[in-house]
Structures are given as C-alpha cells and as structure tokens.
Amino acid sequence: MNQNIKTEDAFKQIRDLVGPITEEQLRYVDCFATKNIGLFTPLGGACLYALAPLHSHPSYMFIISFNDETQFKIYGKTITSVSGKMFCLSPDIPHYELPSEFPPRYIAIFINKFFFKRQLAMYTVKQNIKFIGEFYPVNQSLLPLLRKFMIEFDNKIEGSEIILHAMNLEICHSIIRSIFDFTPELDKISNRLEIDKAIEYLYQNLDKKITVDNLAKAACMSPSHFFRVFKNEIGQPPQDYLNKVRMKIVKNLLKASDKPITEIALDCGFGSSSYLSACFRKAFNITPSDYQKAFKKDSISKKDKRKTKDKIPQLF
C-alpha cells in the first residue's frame, strides 16, 4: 500500500479528487490528499491511472513539470510538457498521459472544482474559464508552498489539520494568481531583496568570471526570471550593470593607486591588461594608462597651483 494511503477515508479523498483510481494504479505515486486539494508526484514510474486511455477527473488538474519529456493526449492532440510551466486542465475533459522511456517528473495538483470556483469568484476575472491543456508561468511562491504542504501532511502533528486547510487556500490562490498574472507586492519586495543578494555577490567576486547564471544562483532564481527581474529593478541588464561597476572601480583604482594596469585588470575581472585596455578605450575613448597619466598630471598641476597661491601674501 502507498505510504500515504493508510485508511479508507484517505483513499476516498483521493478518489473524490482524481476519479475511480485504484491503489494498484498509485503504486509509483506519492500522494498528499486533503478534502479540497491533493498533490501527486510519480516516483520511479508513471501513474497507471494517468496512462489509462480517455480518463477524466472531477477536479481541476494543474501539473508543474520538471522536464520536457511528459506528453498528454487531449482531443487527439499531443501536448508536450514545458519545464517550469504549469499545464492546466478543467474537470471532465477526456485525456491521457503517453508512456515514456523515462519516469515522469512532475507535481500534479488536483483542486476540488467547487472549492476552486469559490476562490476564483473573489477575482474580477473570467469566471467560466475552461482549461484544455494550456501552459502558464508558475508563481515563484508556489513550489516552496507545495513542499511545505507535503511536509505538513507527512508530519501530521497537532494543528496540522487547520494548517493544511489554510495551505489549501494559499495554494489555490497562488495558482489563480499565476494564471491571471497577479503579482503581490510582497513578491516585488522579495525580488528587491534577492537582487540585492546578487549585487552583493557581484561586488564580492569582481576578480572572477561572473555570469548571469552565477548571479541568478545567488538570487535563488532561474536565469531567465532573474534577467527579467534585474532589468526591471535596476533599469539595465545584469551584464551591462556588471561592466559599469567594473569600469567605475577601474577608474577609481587608476586615480587613487599606483597599481600596474595588469594588476588592476586582474582585480576587476578583466583577465588581462589588453582586454581591459580595449574595454576602457571603447567606453571612454582613452586607454587606462593615458587616463592614469592624465589624471596624475592634472593632480600635480592643481597641487602646484595651490602651492603658488599659498606663497602669495594675503592682504585681507
């Protein structure tokens, strides 16, 4: 028996959400089902009910895939999963999952149709929307929320029932907000904090090769999402910002230190003095060495003027 199907009541909740499924069909699936929401994750094999031809579900089904290898058949059309996107299907639509050489990797979320419609009614959006295998972006808060749901379900400590009910609501609203592109202010604040982490990483690693992937990892975001958020928050792409920061520090070092150009180039992540010179000349129409000489000459000139001025007797 599946480890999370321990009682008849627990299995009834699964059937109410999924349909006339058997325990045998769930042998490769981890189940986390409450009255209104159930999460199902294949482990080591496909859900045998999902492979059954032209079955349907009494609930809304949302699938978040972690690869591009799962395929579904709906009304004779083959639909391939998109990694990181959410596949959506309304109740009572015949479909089935196609067999695959590799075990499927996804989380299937089933939401009681009456529960979903009650939550959807709180939004000023189309109420009779019908999903027939469309894909939508995933709200950044959804996956951590699903993990918390699974942990709370497994632990079953005191208070779990009310916590899971609250999380039912939160998961449902997170999905609705993903579909209709509602971005809570909290997400925007969180984005700023995550971008700050990336910028801190940037300053701490200026002497190394820094890629968008590095910065995205520091911000705990996917590279594509990080690129969009960074450009929105900072007003320019991450690589442009990095280059400007490096050039600003190079100029400061050229003005304030006697370090050789090669050392400055390595300290700021340019790899060689020739590469720094090419970038610097392109940005400021002058070489780093000429800039350093011109700045020092100008500084000496100003210093001499101050000395000359000091020698002039002050009459007043």
BADRENVEX-227073 format. One line per 2 residues: their letters; for each residue x negated, z, y negated of C-alpha. Coordinates in pm, 1 decimal. Layout:
BEGIN
A	X:Z:Y ~ ...
//
This chain:
BEGIN
MN	0.0:0.0:0.0 ~ -119.4:-80.7:-353.2
QN	-267.0:238.5:-503.7 ~ -24.1:234.7:-797.9
IK	291.1:177.7:-586.6 ~ 339.1:520.7:-434.1
TE	716.9:570.1:-447.2 ~ 1035.0:365.3:-413.1
DA	1113.8:434.9:-779.0 ~ 775.4:296.2:-884.7
FK	832.1:-19.3:-680.8 ~ 1185.1:-57.4:-819.8
QI	1041.5:-58.0:-1173.5 ~ 807.4:-338.8:-1071.6
RD	1090.5:-544.3:-919.9 ~ 1309.2:-487.7:-1228.2
LV	1033.6:-643.7:-1439.0 ~ 889.7:-908.2:-1205.4
GP	1172.0:-1008.4:-973.0 ~ 1215.2:-998.2:-591.7
IT	849.3:-935.0:-516.4 ~ 717.0:-760.9:-202.9
EE	438.3:-509.2:-164.2 ~ 250.0:-758.8:52.0
QL	253.9:-1010.7:-234.0 ~ 90.5:-749.6:-456.5
RY	-194.3:-659.2:-221.2 ~ -458.7:-814.2:-451.4
VD	-299.8:-687.2:-772.4 ~ -345.9:-364.2:-966.7
CF	-8.5:-252.4:-1104.8 ~ 76.8:-29.0:-1401.7
AT	453.9:-39.5:-1444.2 ~ 693.0:168.6:-1652.4
KN	1061.8:105.5:-1720.3 ~ 1007.2:-134.4:-2011.1
IG	652.4:-267.0:-1969.7 ~ 430.4:-347.4:-1672.6
LF	68.0:-460.5:-1661.1 ~ -66.5:-653.5:-1361.3
TP	-429.6:-752.3:-1301.6 ~ -540.4:-960.0:-998.4
LG	-841.1:-808.9:-820.3 ~ -1022.9:-1021.1:-565.2
GA	-734.3:-1263.0:-514.3 ~ -421.2:-1412.5:-664.7
CL	-80.2:-1252.0:-680.7 ~ 101.1:-1415.3:-387.0
YA	434.1:-1397.8:-572.0 ~ 276.7:-1585.1:-866.6
LA	190.6:-1868.8:-625.9 ~ 548.4:-1890.3:-493.6
PL	699.8:-2226.3:-599.0 ~ 953.1:-2224.3:-880.5
HS	999.3:-1850.0:-907.1 ~ 1103.9:-1683.0:-1233.6
HP	1106.0:-1338.7:-1391.0 ~ 1386.6:-1137.3:-1550.8
SY	1139.0:-1025.8:-1818.7 ~ 922.2:-1184.9:-2086.2
MF	575.7:-1259.2:-1947.5 ~ 257.0:-1267.1:-2155.5
II	-76.1:-1348.6:-1989.5 ~ -415.5:-1289.3:-2151.5
SF	-674.8:-1495.4:-1963.1 ~ -1047.3:-1423.5:-1941.3
ND	-1142.4:-1773.4:-1826.1 ~ -1012.2:-2130.7:-1843.5
ET	-951.4:-2174.3:-1471.2 ~ -595.6:-2048.4:-1412.8
QF	-326.5:-2317.3:-1410.3 ~ 52.0:-2291.3:-1423.3
KI	320.9:-2545.4:-1342.2 ~ 628.8:-2543.6:-1569.7
YG	894.3:-2814.3:-1554.3 ~ 646.0:-3042.6:-1375.3
KT	379.5:-2997.3:-1643.5 ~ 41.3:-2838.6:-1563.9
IT	-77.8:-2586.2:-1821.2 ~ -436.0:-2451.7:-1810.9
SV	-520.8:-2103.1:-1934.7 ~ -722.9:-2065.0:-2253.0
SG	-976.0:-1781.8:-2253.2 ~ -890.2:-1517.5:-2513.2
KM	-547.5:-1667.8:-2587.1 ~ -205.4:-1537.1:-2482.3
FC	19.2:-1751.5:-2261.6 ~ 389.1:-1679.0:-2324.8
LS	695.0:-1735.4:-2105.9 ~ 1056.7:-1634.3:-2164.8
PD	1276.6:-1486.9:-1887.3 ~ 1434.7:-1700.9:-1615.8
IP	1207.2:-2006.3:-1655.6 ~ 1101.0:-2151.8:-1317.2
HY	724.0:-2181.7:-1281.4 ~ 433.9:-2101.4:-1051.3
EL	58.3:-2047.2:-1056.1 ~ -157.0:-2311.2:-888.4
PS	-405.0:-2199.2:-616.9 ~ -763.7:-2180.7:-737.4
EF	-1104.7:-2176.4:-574.1 ~ -1189.8:-1861.1:-769.8
PP	-986.5:-1539.2:-808.5 ~ -781.3:-1547.4:-1131.5
RY	-898.1:-1324.6:-1416.9 ~ -619.7:-1216.1:-1648.3
IA	-384.4:-938.2:-1750.6 ~ -14.8:-1020.2:-1708.0
IF	217.7:-819.7:-1933.0 ~ 587.0:-805.8:-1840.1
IN	832.1:-673.2:-2100.0 ~ 1197.6:-596.8:-2029.2
KF	1397.1:-864.5:-2214.5 ~ 1640.6:-622.4:-2378.8
FF	1356.8:-395.8:-2490.0 ~ 1164.7:-694.8:-2632.0
KR	1468.7:-827.9:-2819.9 ~ 1538.9:-485.8:-2973.7
QL	1184.0:-470.0:-3110.3 ~ 1192.6:-834.1:-3225.3
AM	1515.5:-762.4:-3419.9 ~ 1311.8:-542.0:-3656.2
YT	1130.2:-851.2:-3788.6 ~ 1252.3:-1123.0:-4022.7
VK	1160.1:-1397.9:-3776.2 ~ 1341.8:-1637.7:-3547.8
QN	1533.9:-1418.7:-3303.0 ~ 1627.4:-1670.5:-3032.2
IK	1271.4:-1793.1:-2980.6 ~ 1204.9:-1940.5:-2636.9
FI	854.3:-1944.6:-2490.6 ~ 774.9:-2225.8:-2246.2
GE	402.8:-2177.0:-2185.8 ~ 277.5:-2174.6:-2546.0
FY	-51.2:-2005.4:-2637.9 ~ -102.7:-1765.1:-2927.7
PV	-405.0:-1575.0:-3064.3 ~ -443.3:-1216.8:-2943.2
NQ	-420.1:-932.1:-3191.3 ~ -758.3:-752.8:-3193.7
SL	-589.8:-418.6:-3122.1 ~ -407.2:-538.4:-2810.1
LP	-678.5:-532.4:-2540.7 ~ -802.0:-179.0:-2624.7
LL	-437.0:-71.1:-2622.9 ~ -380.5:-220.4:-2277.4
RK	-688.7:-40.1:-2144.8 ~ -559.9:289.6:-2286.2
FM	-223.5:225.0:-2121.5 ~ -388.0:173.6:-1780.8
IE	-597.0:490.7:-1815.4 ~ -296.6:699.0:-1923.1
FD	-89.5:556.8:-1636.5 ~ -358.6:634.6:-1379.1
NK	-426.7:989.4:-1500.5 ~ -62.1:1099.8:-1510.7
IE	-145.1:1426.1:-1685.1 ~ 106.8:1641.6:-1871.1
GS	263.5:1448.8:-2157.5 ~ 183.5:1108.6:-2001.9
EI	548.4:1003.4:-1987.3 ~ 603.1:1034.0:-2362.5
IL	261.5:884.0:-2439.6 ~ 335.1:581.8:-2219.0
HA	674.1:536.6:-2386.6 ~ 503.9:534.6:-2726.4
MN	248.0:286.2:-2598.5 ~ 531.0:64.5:-2466.0
LE	647.3:29.4:-2825.3 ~ 297.5:-25.7:-2959.6
IC	211.7:-293.7:-2701.8 ~ 538.4:-477.2:-2762.5
HS	492.1:-476.3:-3141.2 ~ 127.7:-579.7:-3109.4
II	238.8:-884.5:-2907.1 ~ 512.1:-973.1:-3157.0
RS	263.6:-943.7:-3443.5 ~ 17.6:-1164.5:-3255.4
IF	280.7:-1434.4:-3205.7 ~ 409.0:-1429.8:-3563.7
DF	67.4:-1370.4:-3722.2 ~ 133.1:-1034.6:-3884.0
TP	-197.4:-868.0:-3979.3 ~ -161.2:-494.9:-4050.2
EL	-358.5:-359.5:-4345.3 ~ -537.9:-129.0:-4102.2
DK	-685.9:-435.2:-3932.3 ~ -815.3:-558.6:-4267.3
IS	-974.4:-219.7:-4340.8 ~ -1121.1:-215.1:-3990.8
NR	-1258.9:-565.2:-4048.0 ~ -1442.9:-446.5:-4359.6
LE	-1597.6:-158.6:-4166.0 ~ -1705.9:-389.1:-3884.5
ID	-1854.9:-639.8:-4130.2 ~ -2048.3:-351.5:-4289.5
KA	-2197.6:-277.7:-3946.6 ~ -2308.7:-640.9:-3918.3
IE	-2466.3:-632.6:-4264.6 ~ -2649.5:-309.7:-4179.2
YL	-2777.8:-477.1:-3860.8 ~ -2889.6:-772.7:-4071.6
YQ	-3098.6:-556.1:-4306.5 ~ -3249.1:-360.8:-4016.8
NL	-3360.2:-678.0:-3837.2 ~ -3471.1:-913.5:-4113.6
DK	-3806.1:-971.0:-3941.5 ~ -3631.9:-1102.0:-3626.8
KI	-3434.3:-1412.1:-3543.1 ~ -3073.0:-1333.9:-3634.0
TV	-2785.8:-1547.0:-3505.7 ~ -2411.1:-1535.0:-3563.1
DN	-2382.7:-1407.2:-3203.5 ~ -2613.0:-1113.0:-3288.8
LA	-2408.8:-1023.6:-3596.1 ~ -2077.3:-1064.2:-3411.5
KA	-2200.4:-829.9:-3137.4 ~ -2296.6:-570.2:-3398.5
AC	-1945.1:-600.1:-3541.8 ~ -1781.9:-584.4:-3194.0
MS	-1608.8:-920.3:-3248.8 ~ -1614.3:-1259.3:-3084.6
PS	-1844.5:-1504.2:-3269.5 ~ -1557.7:-1728.0:-3383.3
HF	-1346.3:-1435.9:-3506.3 ~ -1648.8:-1276.7:-3674.7
FR	-1733.1:-1601.9:-3856.4 ~ -1378.5:-1625.7:-3998.1
VF	-1359.3:-1258.5:-4096.5 ~ -1708.5:-1255.4:-4252.0
KN	-1639.7:-1564.8:-4461.3 ~ -1306.3:-1418.9:-4572.9
EI	-1454.6:-1077.8:-4663.0 ~ -1788.9:-1188.1:-4814.0
GQ	-1692.4:-1529.2:-4951.1 ~ -1957.3:-1729.2:-4764.9
PP	-2064.8:-1799.2:-4405.1 ~ -2291.0:-1537.4:-4240.2
QD	-2593.5:-1768.6:-4218.6 ~ -2572.1:-1851.4:-4591.5
YL	-2548.8:-1480.7:-4672.6 ~ -2847.1:-1406.2:-4447.9
NK	-3056.0:-1676.2:-4618.1 ~ -2968.4:-1542.6:-4965.0
VR	-3060.9:-1186.9:-4864.6 ~ -3391.8:-1306.5:-4720.7
MK	-3473.0:-1510.9:-5032.2 ~ -3389.9:-1218.5:-5260.4
IV	-3623.2:-989.3:-5065.3 ~ -3896.4:-1255.0:-5060.8
KN	-3875.9:-1284.6:-5441.3 ~ -3896.2:-906.0:-5478.0
LL	-4198.2:-887.6:-5248.3 ~ -4370.6:-1173.3:-5431.0
KA	-4318.4:-991.5:-5759.7 ~ -4390.0:-636.3:-5651.5
SD	-4665.6:-660.3:-5389.3 ~ -4994.6:-828.0:-5315.7
KP	-4898.0:-913.6:-4958.5 ~ -5015.1:-1254.7:-4834.3
IT	-4742.3:-1520.1:-4814.7 ~ -4776.2:-1531.3:-4433.9
EI	-4707.8:-1158.5:-4403.7 ~ -4406.1:-1182.1:-4633.2
AL	-4275.1:-1474.8:-4428.1 ~ -4300.1:-1275.0:-4104.0
DC	-4149.0:-960.3:-4259.6 ~ -3844.0:-1159.1:-4371.8
GF	-3787.8:-1353.5:-4051.2 ~ -3916.8:-1698.4:-4151.9
GS	-4167.4:-1723.4:-3867.9 ~ -4437.6:-1899.1:-4069.3
SS	-4558.6:-1940.2:-4426.5 ~ -4495.1:-2314.6:-4412.6
YL	-4129.5:-2264.4:-4318.5 ~ -4088.6:-2003.0:-4592.5
SA	-4250.3:-2238.5:-4844.6 ~ -4015.6:-2521.7:-4750.0
CF	-3705.4:-2299.2:-4778.5 ~ -3825.3:-2134.7:-5101.5
RK	-3907.1:-2467.7:-5266.0 ~ -3568.7:-2607.7:-5166.6
AF	-3389.8:-2304.0:-5312.8 ~ -3590.5:-2252.8:-5634.6
NI	-3788.7:-2577.7:-5685.9 ~ -4117.6:-2387.1:-5675.9
TP	-4349.7:-2271.3:-5395.9 ~ -4381.4:-1898.1:-5315.9
SD	-4749.1:-1892.4:-5417.6 ~ -4679.4:-2066.0:-5750.6
YQ	-4388.5:-1827.7:-5813.0 ~ -4612.7:-1527.5:-5742.0
KA	-4889.5:-1662.0:-5971.9 ~ -4642.9:-1746.2:-6249.2
FK	-4481.1:-1404.4:-6230.9 ~ -4814.4:-1221.4:-6239.3
KD	-4937.4:-1440.0:-6528.2 ~ -4617.8:-1367.8:-6718.7
SI	-4651.0:-994.0:-6645.4 ~ -5015.4:-991.1:-6768.1
SK	-4913.0:-1181.0:-7080.4 ~ -4639.1:-928.1:-7157.8
KD	-4877.6:-641.5:-7090.2 ~ -5137.7:-790.4:-7331.3
KR	-4870.1:-830.5:-7598.2 ~ -4771.5:-464.4:-7560.7
KT	-5139.5:-359.3:-7595.2 ~ -5179.8:-572.7:-7907.0
KD	-4862.6:-426.3:-8051.6 ~ -4990.9:-72.9:-7985.0
KI	-5304.1:-146.2:-8189.0 ~ -5101.5:-241.9:-8499.7
PQ	-5072.9:64.9:-8723.9 ~ -4716.4:182.4:-8771.3
LF	-4633.2:214.9:-9139.0 ~ -4297.4:378.2:-9094.7
//
